[in-house]
Amino acid sequence: MSTDVHHGYLPSGRYIVNHDIMRCTADGVVGNHLYSGRALGLTDPDDYIQLNPQLKPLWRDINRHYNRIGLSHSENVIWDVDICELALHKGFTPSVFYFGPQEASVWNDPSWVEAVEYINSKNNFMALAAELGVDVPQTRCYNSVNEISEYEVVSLNMPCYLKAAISVSGVGIYRCANREDLRDAIDRFDRDVPVQVQEEVKTELFLNLQYRVIDNHLVRLAASEQILEGCAHQGNRFPSNYEPWDAIEPMAQWLRDRGMKGIFAFDVAVVDTPDGLRFPAIECNPRFNGASYPTIIAQKLDIPEWTARSFTSRHRKLSDIDLSGIEYDMKTGEGVVIVNWGTLLEGKLVLLLAGSAEYQDALFNELKQRL
């Protein structure tokens, strides 16, 4: 088995793509049943893609947009997100958002699902980091909220974060400025929920370091800077000023060796200390994540500098959004690419802004007017 780290290439082959997130999402995420559409930009013409049938009214316009900007993609649409479809297409490899027990029930790969389920727990992540010598913030892990006694509350340093061991989209994460906040946050959990209490990392900068496993090769896919609103992910900026791959590579290699496949990513903080920079790892997302979709689209279009971020819109049809003069242009390498388009039905979009930082700022201001 190779331990080399390769860079930047995408896997070849034919895929059936089902990136419906409803088996791995938090309640209350607006439009979460419409996220299957954002995987369209990852696909190639020979692939199949499963889409929520509610996206049909937007299909013609997203298809035309991708054709205009030169983004190759599948037009072989299955208007159904039932995962049973994954096993019905001989010769096609499944691509899913999250490879959990339900996905494994139709595509048998016990090592992959075991690796995913293990590292998806923030408490297991901390245990593995200690074993491998990976730098992490000071963290206390609890098998249940009940284990946090009043003595523990009084002894913990403030401010801190109380986190559910298993969470997505920033749900189940509470910043506690003082002990009263911590007591209130504890009361929000069911008594048997595993949690952790983590020191607050003093930084404004967090990175997303993505890997991809292809034929047992570990691929460094991209390092981007996160755009956050509180604990919630709002977007990513590429390239990053920092690429601390060595900080988490032992864990990436451990996961590859235990059967991890596809894309996975680490959240890493950038902390300035008197002794120099630290890059403590916060968690691993053992799945596609918000940064994956613009990353692969940008690689397919050879875009070297971009920001992808969430926007709200008054429109509910792609045809009502005016991208004239700012749509991505292959000749200039600048402009707007629509990434998560299905959520427009709920007034949300994720857009990739390609070009220099100054041009991206101009695009952002222009889009705020047009959307």
CORRAVEN-V908948 format. One record per residue. N is the residue number from 0. RES is the residue in one letter. PHI is phi in whole degrees, 0 to 359 (none if undefined). PSI is psi in degrees with one decimal (999 if undefined). OMEGA is omega in whole degrees, 0 to 359 (* if undefined). Layout:
((N	RES	PHI	PSI	OMEGA) (N	RES	PHI	PSI	OMEGA))
//
This chain:
((0	M	none	130.2	183) (1	S	287	141.2	172) (2	T	250	7.3	179) (3	D	291	154.5	174) (4	V	249	120.3	181) (5	H	255	165.7	187) (6	H	236	131.4	152) (7	G	81	-13.2	183) (8	Y	273	158.4	180) (9	L	256	152.9	182) (10	P	289	145.6	175) (11	S	262	164.7	181) (12	G	124	178.8	180) (13	R	250	135.4	187) (14	Y	236	150.2	162) (15	I	251	119.5	192) (16	V	252	120.4	176) (17	N	229	97.4	182) (18	H	250	33.7	169) (19	D	298	134.1	185) (20	I	257	6.7	189) (21	M	292	-16.4	175) (22	R	270	-2.0	181) (23	C	208	71.8	181) (24	T	207	169.4	178) (25	A	259	143.7	174) (26	D	299	141.8	175) (27	G	95	-6.4	175) (28	V	287	118.1	186) (29	V	295	125.3	176) (30	G	75	17.8	185) (31	N	298	-22.7	179) (32	H	283	-5.2	183) (33	L	253	3.8	187) (34	Y	288	-12.1	181) (35	S	301	-26.4	183) (36	G	294	-26.5	186) (37	R	291	-15.1	179) (38	A	281	-8.9	183) (39	L	302	-40.0	182) (40	G	292	-14.3	178) (41	L	278	-19.5	193) (42	T	276	162.5	172) (43	D	248	163.4	185) (44	P	304	-29.9	183) (45	D	277	-7.0	183) (46	D	281	165.0	164) (47	Y	255	149.3	173) (48	I	226	135.7	176) (49	Q	263	127.1	181) (50	L	231	148.2	173) (51	N	299	129.8	182) (52	P	299	-18.1	177) (53	Q	293	-14.7	181) (54	L	275	-5.7	183) (55	K	308	-42.0	182) (56	P	297	-19.2	181) (57	L	264	-8.5	190) (58	W	299	-49.2	184) (59	R	302	-41.7	184) (60	D	285	-37.4	178) (61	I	289	-35.4	177) (62	N	299	-45.3	179) (63	R	294	-39.7	179) (64	H	300	-48.8	181) (65	Y	294	-36.3	177) (66	N	294	-38.9	180) (67	R	295	-38.5	185) (68	I	270	-2.7	177) (69	G	83	25.3	179) (70	L	265	108.4	179) (71	S	296	144.6	182) (72	H	195	163.7	179) (73	S	284	142.8	169) (74	E	244	11.8	178) (75	N	267	84.0	188) (76	V	263	132.8	169) (77	I	254	112.7	185) (78	W	276	64.4	182) (79	D	191	131.2	182) (80	V	257	17.1	177) (81	D	297	126.8	184) (82	I	289	-12.8	176) (83	C	299	-23.8	177) (84	E	299	-26.4	185) (85	L	300	-30.8	184) (86	A	267	1.0	188) (87	L	261	0.5	186) (88	H	238	92.5	184) (89	K	297	133.7	179) (90	G	89	-2.0	179) (91	F	250	133.1	180) (92	T	271	130.3	178) (93	P	292	141.4	169) (94	S	234	118.8	183) (95	V	234	158.8	179) (96	F	296	-45.0	184) (97	Y	218	124.5	182) (98	F	266	85.6	180) (99	G	255	-169.1	183) (100	P	302	-37.2	180) (101	Q	293	-42.1	178) (102	E	295	-39.6	180) (103	A	293	-22.4	180) (104	S	290	-21.6	178) (105	V	249	-10.4	176) (106	W	220	95.7	192) (107	N	290	115.2	175) (108	D	205	78.9	188) (109	P	299	-35.2	181) (110	S	295	-41.5	180) (111	W	298	-50.5	184) (112	V	294	-33.8	178) (113	E	293	-40.6	178) (114	A	296	-43.3	180) (115	V	297	-49.9	183) (116	E	296	-34.8	180) (117	Y	294	-54.9	188) (118	I	282	-12.8	177) (119	N	291	-16.1	174) (120	S	275	122.1	178) (121	K	298	-29.5	178) (122	N	289	-41.2	174) (123	N	296	-37.2	178) (124	F	303	-45.2	181) (125	M	294	-38.7	179) (126	A	296	-42.1	180) (127	L	292	-38.9	178) (128	A	300	-41.2	178) (129	A	296	-39.7	180) (130	E	295	-38.0	186) (131	L	264	-4.0	180) (132	G	76	29.1	178) (133	V	274	130.9	180) (134	D	293	127.5	178) (135	V	221	162.2	173) (136	P	295	158.7	174) (137	Q	299	125.9	187) (138	T	216	134.9	170) (139	R	250	130.8	183) (140	C	252	142.0	182) (141	Y	228	138.3	178) (142	N	289	-19.8	175) (143	S	202	158.5	177) (144	V	301	-31.4	181) (145	N	301	-22.4	182) (146	E	285	-13.3	181) (147	I	275	97.4	181) (148	S	279	168.8	176) (149	E	298	-34.8	176) (150	Y	300	-41.9	178) (151	E	297	-45.0	181) (152	V	303	-45.4	182) (153	V	291	-31.0	185) (154	S	275	-15.1	184) (155	L	283	145.6	177) (156	N	282	144.1	178) (157	M	244	151.7	354) (158	P	287	162.1	179) (159	C	212	175.5	175) (160	Y	240	132.6	169) (161	L	260	123.8	186) (162	K	232	136.5	166) (163	A	297	138.8	181) (164	A	298	-29.6	177) (165	I	235	115.5	181) (166	S	206	160.1	175) (167	V	222	155.2	175) (168	S	59	27.2	178) (169	G	75	4.1	180) (170	V	280	138.7	183) (171	G	83	19.9	178) (172	I	236	124.8	185) (173	Y	231	127.9	173) (174	R	277	131.3	183) (175	C	241	108.1	181) (176	A	284	-24.4	182) (177	N	209	179.7	185) (178	R	291	-30.7	177) (179	E	295	-41.0	175) (180	D	301	-42.3	181) (181	L	296	-43.0	178) (182	R	298	-42.0	179) (183	D	297	-41.7	181) (184	A	294	-39.8	178) (185	I	302	-40.1	182) (186	D	292	-14.0	180) (187	R	279	-12.4	183) (188	F	260	148.2	166) (189	D	297	149.9	190) (190	R	297	-26.8	186) (191	D	262	8.8	184) (192	V	282	126.7	174) (193	P	292	137.9	183) (194	V	219	174.5	171) (195	Q	217	152.6	174) (196	V	245	124.5	188) (197	Q	234	140.1	176) (198	E	299	150.0	175) (199	E	285	127.2	179) (200	V	276	123.4	185) (201	K	278	85.5	179) (202	T	196	157.8	173) (203	E	255	-2.5	189) (204	L	241	120.5	175) (205	F	235	143.0	182) (206	L	251	156.2	170) (207	N	243	114.3	180) (208	L	251	109.8	185) (209	Q	259	138.4	173) (210	Y	241	160.6	171) (211	R	220	134.8	176) (212	V	261	121.6	179) (213	I	229	115.1	180) (214	D	52	45.0	179) (215	N	69	7.7	172) (216	H	265	137.0	178) (217	L	267	116.9	185) (218	V	254	126.1	171) (219	R	282	107.9	188) (220	L	277	-50.8	180) (221	A	188	147.1	170) (222	A	247	119.9	180) (223	S	230	160.6	177) (224	E	266	138.6	184) (225	Q	274	141.7	170) (226	I	255	115.2	186) (227	L	242	151.1	170) (228	E	234	98.2	191) (229	G	68	-124.9	177) (230	C	265	-3.2	187) (231	A	268	135.2	179) (232	H	286	126.7	180) (233	Q	246	-15.5	181) (234	G	165	-175.3	181) (235	N	216	153.4	180) (236	R	235	132.0	182) (237	F	226	139.1	3) (238	P	279	166.5	177) (239	S	267	152.4	174) (240	N	286	-12.1	182) (241	Y	228	140.6	177) (242	E	223	69.8	186) (243	P	277	61.3	184) (244	W	301	-37.3	183) (245	D	298	-22.8	183) (246	A	295	-30.2	185) (247	I	233	3.2	184) (248	E	298	-35.7	176) (249	P	302	-36.8	179) (250	M	288	-39.2	177) (251	A	299	-41.9	179) (252	Q	292	-37.9	177) (253	W	300	-44.2	181) (254	L	294	-44.1	177) (255	R	302	-43.8	182) (256	D	295	-23.9	181) (257	R	261	11.1	170) (258	G	109	3.9	178) (259	M	299	139.9	177) (260	K	227	171.0	177) (261	G	69	-152.7	184) (262	I	263	140.2	169) (263	F	213	163.3	188) (264	A	212	155.8	177) (265	F	243	140.2	168) (266	D	267	125.6	185) (267	V	228	133.3	178) (268	A	271	153.0	173) (269	V	247	110.7	187) (270	V	240	123.7	178) (271	D	272	122.1	179) (272	T	235	165.8	177) (273	P	302	-23.8	180) (274	D	265	7.5	181) (275	G	114	-172.6	183) (276	L	284	140.3	169) (277	R	247	150.9	178) (278	F	230	68.6	180) (279	P	291	135.6	178) (280	A	276	135.3	184) (281	I	263	-46.4	182) (282	E	193	168.7	174) (283	C	243	133.6	171) (284	N	258	103.3	186) (285	P	276	56.6	189) (286	R	189	174.4	166) (287	F	301	151.6	179) (288	N	220	178.4	185) (289	G	303	-30.3	180) (290	A	282	-20.3	187) (291	S	296	-39.8	187) (292	Y	291	-50.7	175) (293	P	294	-31.3	180) (294	T	300	-49.5	184) (295	I	288	-37.5	175) (296	I	301	-44.6	180) (297	A	297	-38.7	178) (298	Q	293	-39.8	179) (299	K	296	-34.3	182) (300	L	264	4.1	180) (301	D	57	44.5	178) (302	I	267	116.4	185) (303	P	274	-16.8	186) (304	E	216	122.7	185) (305	W	201	160.9	168) (306	T	231	137.8	172) (307	A	240	132.3	181) (308	R	207	162.0	180) (309	S	278	142.4	175) (310	F	230	152.4	168) (311	T	257	154.2	183) (312	S	217	146.6	173) (313	R	281	-14.1	183) (314	H	275	157.0	175) (315	R	233	2.9	175) (316	K	232	137.6	177) (317	L	297	-32.3	182) (318	S	293	-17.9	179) (319	D	273	-8.1	180) (320	I	268	122.0	183) (321	D	270	107.0	176) (322	L	253	14.4	182) (323	S	300	128.7	179) (324	G	84	-11.9	180) (325	I	232	-2.6	175) (326	E	296	147.3	183) (327	Y	305	135.7	182) (328	D	238	119.2	180) (329	M	301	-31.5	183) (330	K	290	-40.3	181) (331	T	267	-21.1	184) (332	G	73	18.6	183) (333	E	235	156.5	173) (334	G	126	-171.0	189) (335	V	258	133.4	172) (336	V	240	130.6	177) (337	I	278	124.3	183) (338	V	257	-66.5	178) (339	N	260	99.7	190) (340	W	259	-28.7	184) (341	G	297	-31.0	182) (342	T	289	-5.8	174) (343	L	301	-27.3	177) (344	L	300	-21.2	176) (345	E	250	12.4	177) (346	G	82	22.3	179) (347	K	232	150.3	175) (348	L	215	151.4	163) (349	V	247	124.5	182) (350	L	240	142.8	173) (351	L	262	127.1	179) (352	L	252	111.6	185) (353	A	259	138.5	178) (354	G	135	-174.2	179) (355	S	296	164.0	180) (356	A	302	-40.0	180) (357	E	294	-42.0	180) (358	Y	293	-38.8	177) (359	Q	300	-41.8	178) (360	D	299	-42.3	179) (361	A	295	-41.4	177) (362	L	298	-43.3	181) (363	F	301	-47.1	181) (364	N	295	-37.8	179) (365	E	293	-41.2	181) (366	L	294	-36.4	179) (367	K	300	-31.3	177) (368	Q	284	-41.4	187) (369	R	280	-28.5	184) (370	L	279	999	*))
//
